[in-house]
Amino acid sequence: MNRINPEQGPLLLTIVRTTITKQLGIAAKIPKTTDYPWLNELTATFVTLKQKGKLRGCIGSLKAHHALIDDLQGNAISAAFHDSRFPPVSKDDLDQIQIEVSLLTEPEPIVFNDEADALSQLKPGIDGVIFESGRQRSTFLPQVWEQLPTPDIFMSRLKQKAGFTPSYWRDDVLLYRYRVDKFSEAEYAK
């Protein structure tokens, strides 16, 4: 992924909002994207929706398999209508939803000897982390450090998200880190 210029953030947010709006059957004009060749670069994205400051949907891709525009639109629809933790977004919700887009770097393996070593390598507020053990996997974007500020709490919740106990640890645990470029409607509204 090439780094996206901060001035390009509003276009990404508009694409997500327009995609969700059209999916609700409301007429909306999708921005002309042919003028932006960088939207065709393979990029992994996450789309996060918040309503009244609380999570309302969050779906994404950990690996870049699709063009940025396609990944963004697919994840917008999934976050708004198919995140099993929440009911689908309705027309009444649309004006209350705040959108955040994260563009991920390629995940890199973290090499560690044990859990304490792994925890010592995590960079709060910077690292997104993928936890894997057996067939179970979970991830937290770097933004989650705002709610879970210490590596031990962050890792415990990440293990729980994967379906394990907070104290779970085995030799087959794999960890990966990634970074994000984040764009949110809240930031651009200031």
Phi, psi and omega in degrees: 000127171282148180294135180270136178291137180306331179292343180275347181305312180303325178295317179299316180294321178296319179299316180295311182298318180295320179298314180294316180301312179296323180296332177278000178085015179262133179298129179208141182267119177283133179302148178289108186268350181294343178280358186234083183301334180296342177289348179265358178287142176296122184211137173270133182230158166234140173245123180245132177245136176234147177225121184055041177079358181249150179303135181234350179170142178202112181222144179196186180240139179267339180235148180279102179245347186227162172299147181310312182300318181289318180296317181297313181292319178297317180287331175297313179295317181295317181294322183281327190235349186229012175283111188297347180280346187223154172290156179300148176296137178251171177302323180293332180282335193307316182287344181265351184276133170251137187254141174227135179243133175239131176252122188264145168281169177294129178298139178243137179295144173260125179265126184212161179266324181202182183298318180300319178296316179299313181299323182292340182269347183287141180250099180305137179081350183244313184276129159273145186231137172250130178248130177226139171206122185060231179265000182270141180211147175210164176214153169232133173292160178303332180298336183293339176302335179299325179266334183235078195283348181248148182304321182292319178291316179304312182292320179301315180291326178295320177295319178297320179299328179280354178101014181250170174284159180300333182268000183303136170197132176222168181293341182271005180294132174240141178232143176227150176239152175212165178242165178225152162259122186246139177227129180226147177300325181299320180292320183281344179281344183292000000 
